[in-house]
């Protein structure tokens, strides 16, 4: 049995966000990672600009007090090797992140690329883990996810 886990989350905070949590065997809480525009406070870079892989723990703690946030997570079981490959991909992206492009390479595409780095051709499309009703409740990230689901998830693989 694979005791390593990647939990893929979608939430409704502001425009919505996708992020993941990596858990080793026996852990109740792991490290969380998401992909963002590096300068989220500058309007032009919210749409396009340098990207940044961040640990989501601080954002989750501050937004966790808001009971209006809808959040749903789906678990993907990993082998130790797959887990290590996911960590290696995330670390590489932390050192040299892709460009962030709201409608081209965003938090959803980052998660799909982590899954593919870990599991290769056997990686599920994480959007297939969510049904239409779940996506509909999740702000703009749900709209984007539904579009990606129809057009083919994981098609954005920009590496610079």
ABEGO torsion letter per residue (X at the ends): XBABBBBBBBBABEAEBBBBBBBBBGBABBBBBBBBBABAABAAAAABEBBBBBBAAAAAAAAAABAABBBBBBBBBBBAAAAAAAAAAAAAAAABBBBBBAAABBAAAAAAAAAAAAAEAABBBAAAABBAAAAAAAEAAAAAAAAAAAAEBGABBBBX
